[in-house]
Amino acid sequence: VDAAVEEFKLLLQLDHSARSYTYMGLCQRHLGKLDEAKDYLNQGLKLDSHDSVILFNLGVIARKQQEQAQAEQYLRQALKIKPAYAEALFELGGLLMDEKRYEEAVPPLRRSAELSQKPAQAYYKLAIAERNLHQMDPADRDMKVFLTLSKNPDPGPYPLQNFFEQVGKRGELSAAQRREADVDELEVEGKQHPDSPRSLYQRAEAYLKVN
């Protein structure tokens, strides 16, 4: 991790851009250093005030730091720029539920469930919001969807899986290239944690995907 941080510092020297500050900000957020992450992301925002990834992550950090009004502002800005941003929709829905604004929470959660590649948690929150609104039939339906999706084996993301996806670089790879990249990264993690059942499962899954 320390070596990665030094590489990102070098990147900032070579490429003074919003994207470089986003990388460093995401790295610091992953490490739990929220104030440092916020500083880097704000530097990036000065260079590109319409970067939806930066706005989303500033919203996430503000919510974690109990700055609800600021968090909502950042998330709505991100969604104004990128309306189909599933993660931002989910985060906004969760924030509105925290404030018991259940009726407002339903639309972003519904949209997040439709767009997300892993919609189970969006369906769960949606069902809870609907129950609080006494909409029992929709709540029961969405809870059933959540329970069905939850039965699918999902070991969860491996460390930093979504890191580069958030900045869009992974999305530029073909499906075959992404599978190969997954195998390479999992093999590195496997060397670090050779006896981890989760690591073994993920590598087996990745090998199957690349035949």
KEKOL-161824 format. One record per residue (C-alpha): residue number from 1; residue in one letter; x, y, z. Coordinates in Angstrom, 1 decimal, always signed. Layout:
// residues N
<pt nr="NUM" rest="A" c1="X" c2="Y" c3="Z"/>
...
//
This chain:
// residues 211
<pt nr="1" rest="V" c1="+0.0" c2="+0.0" c3="+0.0"/>
<pt nr="2" rest="D" c1="+2.8" c2="+2.4" c3="+0.9"/>
<pt nr="3" rest="A" c1="+4.4" c2="+1.7" c3="-2.5"/>
<pt nr="4" rest="A" c1="+1.1" c2="+2.4" c3="-4.3"/>
<pt nr="5" rest="V" c1="+0.7" c2="+5.7" c3="-2.5"/>
<pt nr="6" rest="E" c1="+4.2" c2="+6.7" c3="-3.7"/>
<pt nr="7" rest="E" c1="+3.3" c2="+5.8" c3="-7.3"/>
<pt nr="8" rest="F" c1="+0.1" c2="+7.9" c3="-7.1"/>
<pt nr="9" rest="K" c1="+2.2" c2="+10.8" c3="-5.8"/>
<pt nr="10" rest="L" c1="+4.5" c2="+10.4" c3="-8.8"/>
<pt nr="11" rest="L" c1="+1.5" c2="+10.3" c3="-11.1"/>
<pt nr="12" rest="L" c1="+0.4" c2="+13.7" c3="-9.7"/>
<pt nr="13" rest="Q" c1="+3.8" c2="+15.1" c3="-10.5"/>
<pt nr="14" rest="L" c1="+3.7" c2="+13.8" c3="-14.1"/>
<pt nr="15" rest="D" c1="+0.0" c2="+14.4" c3="-14.8"/>
<pt nr="16" rest="H" c1="-1.6" c2="+17.3" c3="-12.9"/>
<pt nr="17" rest="S" c1="-5.2" c2="+16.3" c3="-13.8"/>
<pt nr="18" rest="A" c1="-8.5" c2="+15.7" c3="-12.1"/>
<pt nr="19" rest="R" c1="-8.1" c2="+12.0" c3="-12.9"/>
<pt nr="20" rest="S" c1="-4.8" c2="+11.8" c3="-11.0"/>
<pt nr="21" rest="Y" c1="-6.3" c2="+13.4" c3="-8.0"/>
<pt nr="22" rest="T" c1="-9.2" c2="+11.0" c3="-8.2"/>
<pt nr="23" rest="Y" c1="-6.8" c2="+8.0" c3="-8.1"/>
<pt nr="24" rest="M" c1="-5.1" c2="+9.4" c3="-5.0"/>
<pt nr="25" rest="G" c1="-8.4" c2="+10.4" c3="-3.4"/>
<pt nr="26" rest="L" c1="-9.9" c2="+6.9" c3="-3.9"/>
<pt nr="27" rest="C" c1="-6.7" c2="+5.3" c3="-2.5"/>
<pt nr="28" rest="Q" c1="-6.9" c2="+7.4" c3="+0.6"/>
<pt nr="29" rest="R" c1="-10.6" c2="+6.7" c3="+1.0"/>
<pt nr="30" rest="H" c1="-9.9" c2="+2.9" c3="+0.7"/>
<pt nr="31" rest="L" c1="-7.4" c2="+3.3" c3="+3.5"/>
<pt nr="32" rest="G" c1="-10.0" c2="+5.1" c3="+5.7"/>
<pt nr="33" rest="K" c1="-8.2" c2="+8.4" c3="+5.6"/>
<pt nr="34" rest="L" c1="-11.3" c2="+10.4" c3="+4.8"/>
<pt nr="35" rest="D" c1="-9.9" c2="+13.9" c3="+5.4"/>
<pt nr="36" rest="E" c1="-6.9" c2="+13.2" c3="+3.2"/>
<pt nr="37" rest="A" c1="-9.2" c2="+11.7" c3="+0.6"/>
<pt nr="38" rest="K" c1="-11.4" c2="+14.8" c3="+0.7"/>
<pt nr="39" rest="D" c1="-8.4" c2="+17.1" c3="+0.2"/>
<pt nr="40" rest="Y" c1="-7.2" c2="+15.3" c3="-2.9"/>
<pt nr="41" rest="L" c1="-10.7" c2="+15.0" c3="-4.4"/>
<pt nr="42" rest="N" c1="-11.3" c2="+18.7" c3="-3.9"/>
<pt nr="43" rest="Q" c1="-8.1" c2="+19.4" c3="-5.7"/>
<pt nr="44" rest="G" c1="-9.4" c2="+17.3" c3="-8.6"/>
<pt nr="45" rest="L" c1="-12.7" c2="+19.1" c3="-8.5"/>
<pt nr="46" rest="K" c1="-11.0" c2="+22.4" c3="-9.0"/>
<pt nr="47" rest="L" c1="-9.6" c2="+21.1" c3="-12.3"/>
<pt nr="48" rest="D" c1="-12.9" c2="+19.5" c3="-13.4"/>
<pt nr="49" rest="S" c1="-16.0" c2="+20.7" c3="-11.6"/>
<pt nr="50" rest="H" c1="-18.1" c2="+18.2" c3="-13.7"/>
<pt nr="51" rest="D" c1="-16.4" c2="+15.0" c3="-12.7"/>
<pt nr="52" rest="S" c1="-19.2" c2="+12.8" c3="-11.5"/>
<pt nr="53" rest="V" c1="-16.8" c2="+10.3" c3="-9.8"/>
<pt nr="54" rest="I" c1="-15.2" c2="+13.0" c3="-7.7"/>
<pt nr="55" rest="L" c1="-18.6" c2="+14.4" c3="-6.7"/>
<pt nr="56" rest="F" c1="-19.9" c2="+10.9" c3="-5.8"/>
<pt nr="57" rest="N" c1="-16.9" c2="+10.1" c3="-3.6"/>
<pt nr="58" rest="L" c1="-17.1" c2="+13.5" c3="-1.9"/>
<pt nr="59" rest="G" c1="-20.8" c2="+12.7" c3="-1.2"/>
<pt nr="60" rest="V" c1="-19.9" c2="+9.3" c3="+0.3"/>
<pt nr="61" rest="I" c1="-17.2" c2="+10.9" c3="+2.5"/>
<pt nr="62" rest="A" c1="-19.6" c2="+13.7" c3="+3.7"/>
<pt nr="63" rest="R" c1="-22.2" c2="+11.1" c3="+4.6"/>
<pt nr="64" rest="K" c1="-19.7" c2="+9.1" c3="+6.6"/>
<pt nr="65" rest="Q" c1="-18.7" c2="+12.3" c3="+8.4"/>
<pt nr="66" rest="Q" c1="-22.4" c2="+13.0" c3="+9.2"/>
<pt nr="67" rest="E" c1="-22.5" c2="+16.0" c3="+6.9"/>
<pt nr="68" rest="Q" c1="-25.9" c2="+15.0" c3="+5.4"/>
<pt nr="69" rest="A" c1="-26.8" c2="+18.2" c3="+3.7"/>
<pt nr="70" rest="Q" c1="-23.4" c2="+18.4" c3="+2.0"/>
<pt nr="71" rest="A" c1="-23.5" c2="+14.8" c3="+1.1"/>
<pt nr="72" rest="E" c1="-26.9" c2="+15.2" c3="-0.6"/>
<pt nr="73" rest="Q" c1="-25.7" c2="+18.2" c3="-2.5"/>
<pt nr="74" rest="Y" c1="-22.7" c2="+16.3" c3="-3.9"/>
<pt nr="75" rest="L" c1="-24.7" c2="+13.3" c3="-4.8"/>
<pt nr="76" rest="R" c1="-27.4" c2="+15.3" c3="-6.6"/>
<pt nr="77" rest="Q" c1="-24.7" c2="+17.1" c3="-8.5"/>
<pt nr="78" rest="A" c1="-23.1" c2="+13.8" c3="-9.6"/>
<pt nr="79" rest="L" c1="-26.5" c2="+12.6" c3="-10.7"/>
<pt nr="80" rest="K" c1="-27.2" c2="+15.8" c3="-12.7"/>
<pt nr="81" rest="I" c1="-24.1" c2="+15.1" c3="-14.7"/>
<pt nr="82" rest="K" c1="-24.6" c2="+11.3" c3="-14.9"/>
<pt nr="83" rest="P" c1="-28.3" c2="+10.4" c3="-14.2"/>
<pt nr="84" rest="A" c1="-27.7" c2="+6.6" c3="-14.7"/>
<pt nr="85" rest="Y" c1="-25.0" c2="+6.5" c3="-11.9"/>
<pt nr="86" rest="A" c1="-26.2" c2="+3.4" c3="-10.0"/>
<pt nr="87" rest="E" c1="-23.9" c2="+3.8" c3="-7.0"/>
<pt nr="88" rest="A" c1="-24.8" c2="+7.5" c3="-6.6"/>
<pt nr="89" rest="L" c1="-28.5" c2="+6.6" c3="-6.8"/>
<pt nr="90" rest="F" c1="-28.0" c2="+3.9" c3="-4.1"/>
<pt nr="91" rest="E" c1="-26.1" c2="+6.3" c3="-1.9"/>
<pt nr="92" rest="L" c1="-28.7" c2="+9.0" c3="-2.2"/>
<pt nr="93" rest="G" c1="-31.5" c2="+6.6" c3="-1.5"/>
<pt nr="94" rest="G" c1="-29.7" c2="+5.4" c3="+1.7"/>
<pt nr="95" rest="L" c1="-29.1" c2="+9.0" c3="+2.8"/>
<pt nr="96" rest="L" c1="-32.8" c2="+9.8" c3="+2.4"/>
<pt nr="97" rest="M" c1="-33.7" c2="+6.8" c3="+4.4"/>
<pt nr="98" rest="D" c1="-31.3" c2="+7.8" c3="+7.2"/>
<pt nr="99" rest="E" c1="-33.4" c2="+11.0" c3="+7.4"/>
<pt nr="100" rest="K" c1="-36.7" c2="+9.0" c3="+7.2"/>
<pt nr="101" rest="R" c1="-37.6" c2="+10.6" c3="+3.8"/>
<pt nr="102" rest="Y" c1="-38.9" c2="+7.3" c3="+2.6"/>
<pt nr="103" rest="E" c1="-41.1" c2="+8.6" c3="-0.2"/>
<pt nr="104" rest="E" c1="-38.2" c2="+10.5" c3="-1.7"/>
<pt nr="105" rest="A" c1="-35.9" c2="+7.5" c3="-1.3"/>
<pt nr="106" rest="V" c1="-38.0" c2="+5.1" c3="-3.3"/>
<pt nr="107" rest="P" c1="-37.3" c2="+6.5" c3="-6.9"/>
<pt nr="108" rest="P" c1="-33.5" c2="+6.6" c3="-6.6"/>
<pt nr="109" rest="L" c1="-33.4" c2="+3.1" c3="-5.0"/>
<pt nr="110" rest="R" c1="-35.7" c2="+1.7" c3="-7.7"/>
<pt nr="111" rest="R" c1="-33.5" c2="+3.2" c3="-10.4"/>
<pt nr="112" rest="S" c1="-30.4" c2="+1.9" c3="-8.7"/>
<pt nr="113" rest="A" c1="-31.9" c2="-1.6" c3="-8.6"/>
<pt nr="114" rest="E" c1="-32.6" c2="-1.4" c3="-12.3"/>
<pt nr="115" rest="L" c1="-29.1" c2="-0.2" c3="-13.2"/>
<pt nr="116" rest="S" c1="-26.8" c2="-1.9" c3="-10.8"/>
<pt nr="117" rest="Q" c1="-24.8" c2="-5.1" c3="-11.6"/>
<pt nr="118" rest="K" c1="-25.4" c2="-6.2" c3="-8.0"/>
<pt nr="119" rest="P" c1="-28.8" c2="-4.9" c3="-7.2"/>
<pt nr="120" rest="A" c1="-29.6" c2="-7.0" c3="-4.1"/>
<pt nr="121" rest="Q" c1="-29.0" c2="-4.3" c3="-1.5"/>
<pt nr="122" rest="A" c1="-30.9" c2="-1.8" c3="-3.5"/>
<pt nr="123" rest="Y" c1="-34.0" c2="-4.1" c3="-3.4"/>
<pt nr="124" rest="Y" c1="-33.5" c2="-4.6" c3="+0.3"/>
<pt nr="125" rest="K" c1="-33.5" c2="-0.9" c3="+1.1"/>
<pt nr="126" rest="L" c1="-36.4" c2="-0.4" c3="-1.3"/>
<pt nr="127" rest="A" c1="-38.5" c2="-3.0" c3="+0.5"/>
<pt nr="128" rest="I" c1="-37.7" c2="-1.3" c3="+3.8"/>
<pt nr="129" rest="A" c1="-38.7" c2="+2.1" c3="+2.5"/>
<pt nr="130" rest="E" c1="-41.9" c2="+0.7" c3="+1.1"/>
<pt nr="131" rest="R" c1="-42.8" c2="-0.9" c3="+4.4"/>
<pt nr="132" rest="N" c1="-42.3" c2="+2.4" c3="+6.2"/>
<pt nr="133" rest="L" c1="-44.7" c2="+3.9" c3="+3.7"/>
<pt nr="134" rest="H" c1="-47.2" c2="+1.0" c3="+4.4"/>
<pt nr="135" rest="Q" c1="-46.9" c2="-0.1" c3="+0.7"/>
<pt nr="136" rest="M" c1="-47.0" c2="-3.8" c3="+1.7"/>
<pt nr="137" rest="D" c1="-47.5" c2="-5.5" c3="-1.7"/>
<pt nr="138" rest="P" c1="-44.5" c2="-3.7" c3="-3.4"/>
<pt nr="139" rest="A" c1="-42.5" c2="-4.2" c3="-0.2"/>
<pt nr="140" rest="D" c1="-43.2" c2="-8.0" c3="-0.2"/>
<pt nr="141" rest="R" c1="-42.4" c2="-8.2" c3="-3.9"/>
<pt nr="142" rest="D" c1="-39.0" c2="-6.4" c3="-3.6"/>
<pt nr="143" rest="M" c1="-38.1" c2="-8.4" c3="-0.5"/>
<pt nr="144" rest="K" c1="-38.6" c2="-11.6" c3="-2.4"/>
<pt nr="145" rest="V" c1="-36.4" c2="-10.3" c3="-5.2"/>
<pt nr="146" rest="F" c1="-33.7" c2="-9.5" c3="-2.6"/>
<pt nr="147" rest="L" c1="-34.0" c2="-12.9" c3="-1.0"/>
<pt nr="148" rest="T" c1="-33.7" c2="-14.6" c3="-4.4"/>
<pt nr="149" rest="L" c1="-30.6" c2="-12.5" c3="-5.4"/>
<pt nr="150" rest="S" c1="-29.0" c2="-13.1" c3="-2.0"/>
<pt nr="151" rest="K" c1="-29.0" c2="-16.9" c3="-2.7"/>
<pt nr="152" rest="N" c1="-26.6" c2="-16.4" c3="-5.5"/>
<pt nr="153" rest="P" c1="-23.0" c2="-17.1" c3="-4.4"/>
<pt nr="154" rest="D" c1="-21.2" c2="-13.8" c3="-4.4"/>
<pt nr="155" rest="P" c1="-17.9" c2="-13.6" c3="-2.5"/>
<pt nr="156" rest="G" c1="-17.9" c2="-9.8" c3="-2.9"/>
<pt nr="157" rest="P" c1="-15.3" c2="-7.6" c3="-4.6"/>
<pt nr="158" rest="Y" c1="-11.7" c2="-8.4" c3="-4.0"/>
<pt nr="159" rest="P" c1="-9.6" c2="-5.5" c3="-2.7"/>
<pt nr="160" rest="L" c1="-9.7" c2="-2.5" c3="-5.1"/>
<pt nr="161" rest="Q" c1="-11.7" c2="-4.4" c3="-7.7"/>
<pt nr="162" rest="N" c1="-13.9" c2="-1.3" c3="-8.2"/>
<pt nr="163" rest="F" c1="-11.0" c2="+1.1" c3="-7.9"/>
<pt nr="164" rest="F" c1="-10.2" c2="+1.6" c3="-11.5"/>
<pt nr="165" rest="E" c1="-13.7" c2="+0.8" c3="-12.6"/>
<pt nr="166" rest="Q" c1="-14.9" c2="+4.0" c3="-10.9"/>
<pt nr="167" rest="V" c1="-12.5" c2="+6.1" c3="-13.0"/>
<pt nr="168" rest="G" c1="-13.6" c2="+4.3" c3="-16.1"/>
<pt nr="169" rest="K" c1="-10.4" c2="+2.7" c3="-17.2"/>
<pt nr="170" rest="R" c1="-11.6" c2="-0.9" c3="-16.7"/>
<pt nr="171" rest="G" c1="-14.6" c2="-0.1" c3="-18.8"/>
<pt nr="172" rest="E" c1="-12.4" c2="+0.5" c3="-21.8"/>
<pt nr="173" rest="L" c1="-11.2" c2="-3.1" c3="-21.8"/>
<pt nr="174" rest="S" c1="-13.0" c2="-5.9" c3="-23.7"/>
<pt nr="175" rest="A" c1="-14.7" c2="-8.6" c3="-21.7"/>
<pt nr="176" rest="A" c1="-11.9" c2="-11.0" c3="-22.4"/>
<pt nr="177" rest="Q" c1="-9.3" c2="-8.5" c3="-21.3"/>
<pt nr="178" rest="R" c1="-11.2" c2="-7.8" c3="-18.1"/>
<pt nr="179" rest="R" c1="-11.3" c2="-11.5" c3="-17.3"/>
<pt nr="180" rest="E" c1="-7.6" c2="-11.9" c3="-17.9"/>
<pt nr="181" rest="A" c1="-6.9" c2="-8.8" c3="-15.7"/>
<pt nr="182" rest="D" c1="-9.0" c2="-10.4" c3="-13.0"/>
<pt nr="183" rest="V" c1="-7.0" c2="-13.6" c3="-13.1"/>
<pt nr="184" rest="D" c1="-3.7" c2="-11.6" c3="-12.9"/>
<pt nr="185" rest="E" c1="-4.8" c2="-9.6" c3="-9.9"/>
<pt nr="186" rest="L" c1="-6.3" c2="-12.6" c3="-8.1"/>
<pt nr="187" rest="E" c1="-3.0" c2="-14.6" c3="-8.6"/>
<pt nr="188" rest="V" c1="-1.1" c2="-11.8" c3="-6.9"/>
<pt nr="189" rest="E" c1="-3.6" c2="-11.8" c3="-4.0"/>
<pt nr="190" rest="G" c1="-3.4" c2="-15.6" c3="-3.9"/>
<pt nr="191" rest="K" c1="+0.3" c2="-15.4" c3="-3.2"/>
<pt nr="192" rest="Q" c1="-0.3" c2="-13.0" c3="-0.4"/>
<pt nr="193" rest="H" c1="-3.1" c2="-15.1" c3="+1.1"/>
<pt nr="194" rest="P" c1="-2.5" c2="-18.7" c3="+0.0"/>
<pt nr="195" rest="D" c1="-4.7" c2="-20.3" c3="+2.6"/>
<pt nr="196" rest="S" c1="-7.7" c2="-17.9" c3="+2.2"/>
<pt nr="197" rest="P" c1="-10.9" c2="-19.8" c3="+1.2"/>
<pt nr="198" rest="R" c1="-12.3" c2="-16.7" c3="-0.3"/>
<pt nr="199" rest="S" c1="-9.1" c2="-16.2" c3="-2.4"/>
<pt nr="200" rest="L" c1="-9.2" c2="-19.8" c3="-3.6"/>
<pt nr="201" rest="Y" c1="-12.9" c2="-19.5" c3="-4.5"/>
<pt nr="202" rest="Q" c1="-12.4" c2="-16.3" c3="-6.5"/>
<pt nr="203" rest="R" c1="-9.4" c2="-17.7" c3="-8.4"/>
<pt nr="204" rest="A" c1="-11.4" c2="-20.9" c3="-9.3"/>
<pt nr="205" rest="E" c1="-14.3" c2="-18.7" c3="-10.5"/>
<pt nr="206" rest="A" c1="-11.9" c2="-16.5" c3="-12.6"/>
<pt nr="207" rest="Y" c1="-10.2" c2="-19.6" c3="-14.1"/>
<pt nr="208" rest="L" c1="-13.5" c2="-20.9" c3="-15.2"/>
<pt nr="209" rest="K" c1="-14.5" c2="-17.6" c3="-16.9"/>
<pt nr="210" rest="V" c1="-11.3" c2="-17.8" c3="-19.0"/>
<pt nr="211" rest="N" c1="-11.7" c2="-21.5" c3="-19.7"/>
//
